[in-house]
């Protein structure tokens, strides 16, 4: 759990739950098949820090991590990408989208082409 307060007495909190997912990258050595991400469904929200402090390698790493997660998810999952910084907040869509091959490609294209460290904050 993460909690932060401002000088004005406002609070923000984040609680993260880690799902139990087993991804078997070496299936030939496995005697018992394991369920991977493609066999799971659920709602996934990707929060990406797009403040100026993420310029350069950090935003690239964040983009790549989100892309790898999206590629690992199977069709039927619901996904939303939300970018934030000190001067802006942006959701790629108004509501979560159900993953299809087309929607997955659109989200990955957004990450590759439009997700930048341009939402204010450190380094401005």
N, C-alpha and C positions, 0 to 999 in steps of 0.2 A: 504494500500500500504506500502511496505517495501523497503527501499533504503539503500544501504551500499556503502561506498567508501573505497579504499585501500590507503595506504601511497604513492602509485605510481600514483594516480589519476584515477584508474580504477573504474568503477561503476557496480553494480549489482542491479537489481530491481525485485520485485515480486508484482504482482497485483492479488488479489484473488476475484473471483466472486462466490457468494453463490447462487446456484439454489434454486428455490422455490419448495421444495419437502415436501409433508406431509406424514408422516408415521404414520398410525393409529395403535398403538399397542393394542388398546382395542376396536376392531371392534364391539363387542357385544353391547357396549353402544352407538355406533354411528348410527344415523338415516340415514345418507347419506354416502355411501361408498366413501372413499378417495383414490386417486391414491398414491401408494407407489413406492419405488425405483424399484421394480421388473417390474413395468409397464413403466419405463422410459428407453430411449436409449440415447446414447451419447458417447463421448470419455472421459475417465477418466485416469489421469496420477497420479500415487502415487509416490511422492518423499520421500525417506526415508533416513534420516541422519544416516549413518553407521560409523561415526567417532568414535574414541576411547572414546570420552566424553559420548557416548550413552551406554557404557558397563553396564551390570547388568539390573536393572529394566527398565530404559528408553527404551532400544531396545526391550525388551519384550512388553512394552506398545505400542510402535510404531507398532510392528508386529501384536499384537492383534487388534489394531484399523484398520489396513489395511485388516486383515482377516474379521473382522465384516463388513466392507464396501463391500468387494468382495462378501461375502455371501448375502448381501442385494441387489446386482445388479442382474438384470435379463439377460437372454441370449440375445445376439445381441449387447450388449454394447461393445465398444472397450476399451481395457485396456492395460496399460504398467506400469511396476514397474521399478523405477530408484533409485538406491542407490548411495550415494555420501559421500565423505569425503575429507580431504585435500590432500590425496595422490592417490585417485582413483575415478573413475566414472564408473558405471556399469548399463547397461540396461539388464533386464532379457531376452528380445527378441529384435531383430533389429527393429521391427515395432510393433505397437500396435496389439494385438490379439483380435479377436472377441470372446466374452465369450460363451463358450459351457460348458456343465457339465464337460467334460474332461479338457478343458483349465482352468476352475476355480479351479479344483482339483490340477492341475500342479502348478498354481500360489500360491495356499495356501500351497502346499508341499514345494515350494521354500521358502516361508516366514517362515515356521516352521523349516526347516532343514538347509537352507543356508544363510539366512539373519542375519548377525552378525555385531557387532561393530568392524570392522577390516580394515577400510579404512583410517587409519592415523588420524592426528589431535590431539586434546587435550588428554593428558594422555599418550602420546607415550614416 
